[in-house]
Amino acid sequence: MSYDSYETLKVQLDGPLAIVTISREAVLNALSSTVIAELTSVAGELEISTDVRVVILTGAGDKAFVAGADIAEMQELSPIHAQAFSAMGGALGSSIETSEKPWIAAVNGFALGGGCELALACDFIHASEHAKFGQPEVKLGVIPGFGGTQRLARRVGVAKAKELCMTGDQIGAAEALRIGLADAVWPHAELHGKVKELALRIARNGPLAVAEVKRLIHLGQSTTLEHALALEQRSFGLLFATADQREGMAAFLAKPKRAAEFKGQ
């Protein structure tokens, strides 16, 4: 499968990893409708790839992950077109959040507005020490439209989400880590190497099991503990019908113990 046809993205395959780079450095990788459409398309392509096990999402250059939505494009939107644009960004976030593959945001600079929301849809957010996060939409007379009011509250708590969304303030990487918005902060030059290390640790594990972990934790946030535990027990049992389970346990019990070779089957 070729990923060379995208206008605003660069997609690099590195073993079991896919590295997706939003490549609009001149405008700090702003999210235009074209970027959103292309990200949605590549997310769908990567989802059906049997070779890719983890996706890393980042921005081109050293200044920005995504500095926000493309304000020049948004300025003259009618209410109905603005709602459609919001739905488009929302669908992208949902496709990342519900993907069977883990997505890691490597936040290499500004993650503002839609950029912060895009990172929030990922499973992990690792940031450069230079990163800045914020939801500054109120400064433009609007609100976050790609899931920011909801995913941010689930990550950092209701009061802190209100503060960030109502003030429009930017926070640095250290503060993002303190409040739980970022999962790790690294020296700028080490960010991509550290993210790749995490991605490879995940990619070595059984992909069906990893997908079930992601699915169950996501579903468990919106149901009762009793129901979530029942779902977990069912998935635990079903995974014993897979070749991956047989391979993983055989590898563990082998003398000498060997690394499992999972096929996602």
Stockholm file with secondary structure:
# STOCKHOLM 1.0

chainA/1-265         MSYDSYETLKVQLDGPLAIVTISREAVLNALSSTVIAELTSVAGELEISTDVRVVILTGAGDKAFVAGADIAEMQELSPIHAQAFSAMGGALGSSIETSEKPWIAAVNGFALGGGCELALACDFIHASEHAKFGQPEVKLGVIPGFGGTQRLARRVGVAKAKELCMTGDQIGAAEALRIGLADAVWPHAELHGKVKELALRIARNGPLAVAEVKRLIHLGQSTTLEHALALEQRSFGLLFATADQREGMAAFLAKPKRAAEFKGQ
#=GR chainA/1-265 SS CCCCCCSSEEEEEETTEEEEEECCGGGTTCBCHHHHHHHHHHHHHHHTCSSCCEEEEEESTTTEEECCBCHHHHTTCCHHHHHHHHHHHHHHHHHHHTCSSCEEEEECSEEETHHHHHHHHSSEEEEETTCEEECGGGGGTCCCCSSHHHHHHHHHCHHHHHHHHHHCCEEEHHHHHHHTSCSEEECGGGHHHHHHHHHHHHHTSCHHHHHHHHHHHHHHTTSCHHHHHHHHHHHHHHGGGSHHHHHHHHHHHSSSCCCCCCCCC
#=GC SS_cons         CCCCCCSSEEEEEETTEEEEEECCGGGTTCBCHHHHHHHHHHHHHHHTCSSCCEEEEEESTTTEEECCBCHHHHTTCCHHHHHHHHHHHHHHHHHHHTCSSCEEEEECSEEETHHHHHHHHSSEEEEETTCEEECGGGGGTCCCCSSHHHHHHHHHCHHHHHHHHHHCCEEEHHHHHHHTSCSEEECGGGHHHHHHHHHHHHHTSCHHHHHHHHHHHHHHTTSCHHHHHHHHHHHHHHGGGSHHHHHHHHHHHSSSCCCCCCCCC
//
